Amino acid sequence: MLHSILRKTLLICSVQIGSVFFITSAKAQNTSELGIGIGGLNYKGEVSPNYQFENNRPVLTIFYRKDISVPITLRGAFTGGMLQANDKNVIGVNDAIAPLHDFREATMKGGLAEVSGVLEYNFFNYHNRKDKIHFTPYVFIGIAGFYANTEVVYGNQNFTGLNANGGMVGVAVPAGIGLKYALSPRWNLGLEAGARKTFTDKLDHLEDQNAFINNRYTNDWYFYNGVSLSYTFYKIYCP
């Protein structure tokens, strides 16, 4: 008898949850956004073992966002920007340049283009103009493909023969946080910060270099942080 009651209770709850999700999904599917963003692109690897604000270089992104339910949106984007890092910016103890970086004197620079698809989870329904809340924090995760073309140059004359450049294609996992604010029923302002975990150590061309001047056991990362402006499209269904 107890099992029968539990089964009926679970069935009723499942139907109610499913109906709520279906209704909210149907409402959310009426909106989509097209936007553009600007900000900074940052690299983390051998030449910059930690995130350094001074390494931010200009980046531009164009994106399309589609609501599939009240909390869930899908976003596709194209992002392009510059990368740069310098051993001389890595500070160790006593505010001095870290010994390895001072010895190596490497500089890395270049560009990167990315195509990504991410899933966003919104904490509030900021598109609902009947509510007083017109903003929402959100988190996101997805998958991206990128093309990077960089070069590394050594200031230490002993390593000038190791100078390298070239392009590569890779896969990354984007993840991060953001904030959306509805300026009006049509226009939205966004702030976002996110990391891209790559599966390569070749952004800086140091992967196959002398083991004494690089770390072969960590992969490179790159980061995006910026502000965006988007326009909302509403689709009205006839009853």
Phi, psi and omega in degrees: 000316179299318179297323180295318179295318180297317180298317180295319179297314179298321180295316180297316180297320180296317180296318181294315179297317180297320180293321178297315180297320181295316181295313181293325178295317182298320179293317185290333183289357179280352186236149172209164184225146172235128186212174179222146181221153175229154180177216182236142175249135187225147184243145175226123181187210182300318183281342177216085186293345177229160177296126179234121185301324183292348178275356179299132177231155187302142178216147179233138178227143175237131187219158173233130183238135181231126177282130175248346170200177181300313181271342190251129172230150174252141182225130172248141186211152169243129184230136178219138180193188183254155176234143177200144175204154183219131178305329184291346179270356181270110185262131177258218180286156178058028178059026178256159177297135180304140188307311181298317182290326177292325180286320185281316179057045181272147174232130179241135176208160180162203181223163181214138175237138186224140169243127186224157171225124183228158174252127180252140173247116181263135182277335178229158177270083186285348179276348182281105185288348177283339178273157179278345180270114181246025178218163175205136166283156179210160174237157181213156174206150182190209181222146182216151170243142183220157172235124180240135176234106186227168174220149176236134180234134181261133175280334177287120184299339179290343184243008183299334177290348180265000177308136185216155175205164179148173181251160179207153177249138182211175178241142180223160176247107178278140175205148180173197183228164178196179179219130177245140178225125179277104179292328180201179177301340183249325189253139182229142176251139181227147173233137183211145173222128183209157179249151175240112176274120178261171179242032181219157176243025188252007178299326181255006177062020181260359186301316185260015182276181180308129183298341180281345182241010177208167178249110184278356190253011176231140177270161180278155175233160165219157189230150174236135170217132184187184180238148183223159175228129183226157180245132184265133174254130177251137176247120183258123179269135177286134180291000000 
